[in-house]
Amino acid sequence: MNVDIGNALASVASPGVSRESLERLDEQVAAAHERIEAGMANEEHGYEALNLPQRTDPDEIRAAVEPVADADALITVGIGGSSLGAATIANALESDTETVFLDNVDPEWVSSHLERLPLQKTAINVVSRSGTTAETLANFLVVREAFEDAGVDWTERTIVTTGEAGPLRDLANRHDLPSLKVPDGVPGRFSALSAVGMVAAAVCGHDLEALLAGAAAERETLSGSLFDCPAYAYGATTYALDERGAGINAVMPYAESLETSAEWFAQLWAESLGKDDLGQTPVRALGVTDQHSQLQLYRAGPRDKLVTFVTTQEGTDRSIPATDVEDLAYLGDATLGELLEAEFEATEASLAAAGRPNVRVELERVDEYELGGLLYGMEAACVLAGELYGVNTFEQPAVEWAKNATRGLLGGGEFEEAEAVADKTELRIER
Ligand SMILES: O=P(O)(O)OC[C@H]1O[C@H](O)[C@H](O)[C@@H](O)[C@@H]1O
């Protein structure tokens, strides 16, 4: 990926960061880079994620999915980091295999998928790093039952990806299911380039080598200066803008196929950096759609936002048919791709003209190679930002708190967090 931070400079935007400040910040980037390289070399928890392009074995993943290679549909049961990376890849790329991601326990929604899908020709991909996440295990039990009710042997159609030990690992062993291991030292939200994100891609027939090659190329750019490394330029600029008041980061891909990448990014940014009263709030937007809903706020609301555009240079196009309606004649000379491009450029310029900081992340096209680069680049940006903030990027104690409270409420053990639910302050206004 390439990154253009010109519209984040103080000469354009407020808040903005001056070239001199960036040069001073670059000294911290150099120190952070040394720390990151050491963490990678020592295979430390979290930093190990940045070694995945070299560590992930596509053959192992393809071998595990071999029994379900004929599937017409794939249900991935997982949540957060065990779903969003896989969904980002699957939703970005074309495939004949329909992919469904059960990352919610809304009973109506879960049932509607199970009633609709051809279960005889459907595979199940269960993913949980811990193997204990209540939503994932509950959904898996429900999916299994639906397969049994339909007379389909779910043990023939299930692939498990989980840690070395835990309830899901036990289950995989008990039923002799094909299974893959979540690599050690890789937190869920940094695991897209492992089996966690790539099983679904393999079932869909995507090019796993190209995903990893794109990520490896991004890894090669990591260096001690933000001016030489797109990922660090992004991480350092977002950090500097947050310090200057842009506490919100609205990520706006200009490609429908990249919409899920903004969801994936939101988890990465929020769970990694939201600590010690620090962190930038990620917001999901989509170009051009959200030009007609959120842009007013981005351009004229509080000066607390950075807009991150994600653009692609090339893709399939479609011409707009000519019409004899005079006022619409200009459209007939264009294509939908040209319209999209013009709308992006106009939106970017409109923010800059109003002095609102924005950054452009450029991909050449939406394919495996470029996606690998985007996933890796944003992860590296996040790790760098975590170093600059001085937070523990790789933990998520606040999420664990709510997980414990839920388990306590359901009788899954003694968790003091559950008591807080009973302590809720009420001020109800009833109709
Ligand atoms: O993969 P699992 O162990 O099932 O965890 C799934 C998700 O659970 C929690 O919400 C964590 O905060 C996330 O970081 C994680 O991705």
The ligand as an ORCA input file, in Angstrom:
! r2SCAN-3c Opt
* xyz 0 1
  O     -10.828    -16.241     19.201
  P     -11.565    -16.137     20.472
  O     -10.780    -16.613     21.638
  O     -12.893    -16.828     20.375
  O     -11.846    -14.634     20.740
  C     -12.659    -13.843     19.921
  C     -12.599    -12.401     20.386
  O     -12.942    -12.421     21.752
  C     -12.797    -11.223     22.499
  O     -13.847    -10.388     22.262
  C     -11.491    -10.541     22.290
  O     -11.521     -9.266     22.855
  C     -11.158    -10.436     20.826
  O      -9.877     -9.900     20.686
  C     -11.216    -11.795     20.197
  O     -10.876    -11.681     18.850
*
